[in-house]
Amino acid sequence: MWDSQFEGLLRQAVPSLSSGAIDPAEDLQNAGLDSMASVELLLQIEAAYDIVIPDEALTQQTFTTPCTLWGVVAPLIGARSIPSP
């Protein structure tokens, strides 16, 4: 589903995630991701993947679960590798 780099960043931002496989539907707020940690995670993701997450994607919904967050990040990573005309 997502790569190990994303998983590492997510585990760093939410230390309470289980050491096993991360549940794609796990509620990140219930797991301890607060607004400050969300901003830090956002900055780390942008730096790690050399992307910019657009302002319109910066919603609480984006940070609800690992799956919703990856759903925003993955297309941006793919778009980065497409050469400009």
C-alpha positions as CSV (number, residue, x, y, z in Angstrom):
1,M,0.0,0.0,0.0
2,W,2.6,2.6,1.1
3,D,6.3,2.5,1.3
4,S,8.6,2.1,4.3
5,Q,9.6,5.7,4.3
6,F,6.0,6.8,4.8
7,E,5.5,4.2,7.5
8,G,8.6,5.4,9.3
9,L,7.4,9.0,9.3
10,L,4.0,7.9,10.5
11,R,5.4,5.9,13.3
12,Q,7.7,8.8,14.4
13,A,4.7,11.2,14.4
14,V,2.4,8.7,16.2
15,P,4.6,6.6,18.6
16,S,1.6,4.8,20.0
17,L,1.0,2.9,16.7
18,S,1.5,-0.8,17.2
19,S,4.8,-2.3,16.3
20,G,3.1,-4.7,13.9
21,A,1.4,-3.8,10.6
22,I,-0.3,-0.5,10.7
23,D,-4.0,-0.7,10.1
24,P,-4.8,1.5,7.1
25,A,-8.1,2.5,8.7
26,E,-6.7,3.3,12.2
27,D,-8.0,6.7,13.5
28,L,-4.8,8.8,13.8
29,Q,-6.3,11.3,16.2
30,N,-7.4,8.5,18.5
31,A,-3.9,7.1,18.3
32,G,-2.4,10.5,19.4
33,L,-1.8,12.6,16.3
34,D,-2.7,16.1,17.5
35,S,-2.5,19.3,15.4
36,M,1.1,20.0,16.2
37,A,2.2,16.5,15.3
38,S,0.1,16.8,12.1
39,V,2.0,19.9,11.0
40,E,5.4,18.2,11.8
41,L,4.3,15.1,9.9
42,L,3.3,17.2,6.9
43,L,6.6,19.0,6.8
44,Q,8.5,15.7,7.1
45,I,6.5,14.1,4.3
46,E,7.0,17.1,2.0
47,A,10.8,17.1,2.7
48,A,11.2,13.3,2.4
49,Y,9.3,13.1,-0.9
50,D,10.2,16.5,-2.3
51,I,6.5,17.4,-2.8
52,V,4.2,20.2,-1.7
53,I,0.8,19.1,-0.4
54,P,-1.7,21.7,-1.7
55,D,-3.5,23.9,0.8
56,E,-6.9,22.5,-0.2
57,A,-5.7,19.1,1.0
58,L,-4.7,20.3,4.4
59,T,-7.9,19.3,6.2
60,Q,-8.6,17.2,9.2
61,Q,-10.1,14.6,6.8
62,T,-6.6,14.1,5.2
63,F,-5.1,13.2,8.5
64,T,-7.9,10.9,9.7
65,T,-6.2,7.6,8.8
66,P,-3.0,6.4,7.3
67,C,-4.9,5.4,4.2
68,T,-6.5,8.9,3.7
69,L,-3.1,10.6,4.2
70,W,-1.3,8.2,1.8
71,G,-4.2,8.9,-0.7
72,V,-3.1,12.5,-0.8
73,V,0.6,11.8,-0.8
74,A,0.8,9.0,-3.4
75,P,-0.5,10.9,-6.4
76,L,1.9,13.8,-5.7
77,I,4.8,11.4,-5.7
78,G,3.6,10.0,-9.0
79,A,3.2,13.5,-10.5
80,R,6.7,14.4,-9.4
81,S,8.1,11.7,-11.7
82,I,6.2,12.8,-14.8
83,P,8.3,15.1,-17.0
84,S,6.9,18.5,-17.9
85,P,6.0,19.1,-21.5
